[in-house]
């Protein structure tokens, strides 16, 4: 809830558009030729920032005959009117890559021992099973 035209609104708008562009770059489109008129196009987009959809492969598809009747029975609202919508069972296979999180590099020097002196544990006698 920011004021339109404010600096915060501009930053949020820029961030949102950058995220949407990034999702498009990590997405894939698959076309399913369900009939002669027009194929079914689906865009597969990951929701996690570190995931990339490398490929989407169509395995199989088929029209489900009578699904409208099944739905009317399930809803307990059986009517004699037919639903002209077509239902399809589409099976796809996807190759998805997850990038590892970039961890911060170790500090150049130990902040608790900047001179590099031996640690306290290295100077202690460890006892019987640890004697060298």
N, C-alpha and C positions, 0 to 999 in steps of 0.2 A: 504494500500500500504506500507507494511513493507518489509524489506530485509529478505530473507530467511536465517535462521540461527541466526538471531539477538535475543536478549532477548525479545524484544517486540513481535516478531513473535512467539516465543515459548509460551509466556503468552497468546496471542490471540488464538493460536491453542489449548492450554489446556482448555481455557474458552469455546471455541466452542465445544470441545468434551464433556465437562462436561454438557453443555446445551443439547446436543443431547442425552446423557445418561439419563438426567432428563426427557426429553420429552418421551423417550421410556418407562420409568417407569410410566408415567401418561397417556399412550395410551392404546387402546384396539383394538383387531383385530376381525373382523366379517367375517364369511364365508357364502356366499349365494350360495346354490346348484342350479345354473341356468340350468345345463344339466348333463348328465351322464359322460361326459369326465373330466371336471375339474370345481371345484367351483370357484366363484368369491370371492377373498379375498380383504378386504378393511381395512386399518389401520386408525383409527380415533384418531387424535392427537390434543390436545388443543394448541392454539397459545398464550394464556395468562398464565403467569408463575404460577398463583395461582389456576388454574383450573386443575381438575383431572377427567378423564373419568372413571367412575366406571363400567359401563356396556353398551353394545350396543346390542339391541335385534332386530332381524329381524321380521318385521311385515308382509310384503308381497312382492312378486316380480312377474313380468310377462313380457313376451316378447312382445314388441310393434311391431305388424305386420304392414308394410307399412310406417314406419317412414322414411325410405330412400326416398320414393316417396314424402312425405311431405317436407323433407329438400330440395329436388331438386326443388320443386315448390316455396318454400320460397326464395331460391337463384335465382329464375327466370332462372334456367339452367336445364330445364326438358330434360332428355335424356331417351332413352329406355333401356339403360344398367342398370342392377340391382346391387345395392350395396350388397355385400355378408356379410357385417358387421351386427351383430345382436344388436339391441337396447333393453335395459331392463329398466323398471320402478321399482326401489327398494325403499321400505319404511322401515325406521328403527326408533327405539325409543332409546333415550340415557338417561342415568342417569349421570349427571355431578355435581361434587362438587366443590365449590369455597371456598378456605381457606381464612379466614380473614387476613388482613394485620396486622402484629405484630407491635403495636405502642410502642414507647419508654416509659419506666417507668417514672413516675413523679420524679422530683428531690427530694432528701432526705430533703433538706432545701431550703427555698425560697432564691434565690440569691440576692434579693433586700432587704430582711429583715432577715439576718442570725441569729439574736438574738431571733427571735420569738415574738417580740413586737406586740401589737395589731395594726391592719392596720389603716390607716387614716380614711377610710370610717366607721369603727367600732366606732371611737371616735367622729364623727360628729353627730350633732343633725339633724335628718332626717325631721323634720317638722310635721305638723298636721296629715296627714293621716297615717303617720308611727309611731306616738307616741305610746309607750308601756304603 
